[in-house]
């Protein structure tokens, strides 16, 4: 079984929350731990960002991380249907048009061929990959290896996978 996000970041366990009656860190500390200090924050990448799940996660994290000025890189294959635009109406309902437009400014859409990552990605200093690509083990393994090779130390999580983390190679 995969360890919790808190445990992966060496911040305690879910059980500690119940024992102590509070979170082990505040939002600012958690953001600093995952994305780096305020003056040198890295980006969050959501791969499979044009799909239903990926596009929803793009909007969810873009709205939550906007106050911290963390860029959200929406990564998908060329020609993937534009699921992000379909989510925009919900963002407007939740945040108003101006709020939605402000959130959208922090979303950068990039494509890749599935074999190599866009060179531009390096300039965003990626710290966290949330994967929402199709449920194909070999595809996921190659995808994770690309990111591990290019960005050692990046946190990799799957939002969709039923494969055990050992099988995926992301212990």
N, C-alpha and C positions, 0 to 999 in steps of 0.2 A: 504494500500500500504506500502511496506517495505521501511524503511528509507535508505538513501544512505550510502555507506561505510563511507564517511567523517563524516556524522552526527552520525553514530553509534560509531565512534571513538572520538566524541566530538571535531571535527576539523573544524566545520563550515558546510556550505552547498554548493551545486553546484552553487546556485545563488550568493553566496559570491565570487566565482571565477570570475564571470562576472562583479560583482560590483567593485571588486578590481583589476581586470585585471591580476591576478596571482593566483597560487595555494596557499592554506593556509599554506603549509609546503613544505620543500624540501624532496628529496628522503630519505636522512639519517634520518630526523626527523620522517618520516612516518614509515620507517623500525623499528626504535627504539620504536615507539608507538605500533606497531602491534606485533613485535617479541622480544622485549626487548633490553636492551643495548648490545653494541658490545661484551662485555666480558661474557654475559649470554643470548645469543639469543636462542629462541625456534624454533621449526620446523613447517613446513607447512605439513598438511596431505591432500592428495587427495584420497578420497575413491571412489571406482569404477574405479580405476586407470588403469585397463586393457581394459576397453571399449574404443570405438572410441573417445568419448568426454573426458573421464578421461585421457587417454594416451596423447592426444593432450595437455591437461592442464598441465600434468606432465612436458612435454618438454617445454612448454611456460614458466611456472613459474621457472623451474630449470634453464633455461637460463637467466631469468631476475633477479633471486635472487642469482645466483652464486657469483657475486661480494661481496655479503654481508655474504657469507658462511652460508646460511640458508639451512639446510637439507630438502629435499623434501621426505616425506614418501609416497610411492605409496602403498596404501592399497586395497586389494581385497580379494574375497573368494578363497579358494584353488581350483585349477582346472580351474580358469577363463582363457580364452585365453590370450596370451601374446601380448597385443596391444602396449606395450611400445617398444619392439624390432622393431615392424613395423614402428614406428615413427622415428627410428634412422637415416634412410637414409635422411630424411628431415633435421634433425639436422646437419648431415654432410654437406649437400648442403649449409646450412645457416652459419655454423661456421667452416667448414673444419674438417678433421678427428681428429686432435689434440684438437681443441676446443670442438667438440662433445664428445670426450672421457673425457675431463676435466669436462664437464657439467654432464655426466653420473655418475661420481664419487660421486656426491652430491645427487644421487637418491638412496633411500633405499627401496627395495621392501619387504613388509610384507603381510602375509595373516592372516585372522581371520575368525571365524566360524559364524559371524553374531549375536552371543549371548554374547560374551565377547571379550574384546580387548586384543591384545598380551601384555604380561607383559613388553616386551622390549620397548614398545612405551613410557613408563614413562621416560626412560633415555634420550629421545629426547626433553622433555619439550614442548609438542605441544601447539602452540598458535593460530593456524588458521586451520580450517577444511573446505575444499572445497569439497562438496559432489556431486558426479556424479553417484549415484547408480540408479537402475531401478525405474521407476516412479510408485511406489506402496506406497500409503500413510502410511499404517501400518508399512511397512519395514523402511521407512524414519523416522517415529516417534521413533521406537525402536532404530534405528541407532543414532539419535540425542541424545536420552536419555542416551545411553551408554557413549557418549562423554561428555555430560553435567555433568553426575555423576562422571566420572573418572577425568575430567579436567575442574573444575568450572572456568568460565571466558573465556573459549576458544571462539574465534569468529567462528561462524558457518554460512556458506553460501552455497546455492545450485546453481550449474551452470546449472542444467537441469530442475528444478521443475516448474511446472505450478500451483502447490498448493499454496494458500495464506500462508504467514508466520504464521499467527495465527493458521491455521489448522496444520501446521508443529510443532508448539510450539517453534518457534525461534524468537519471537518478540524482 
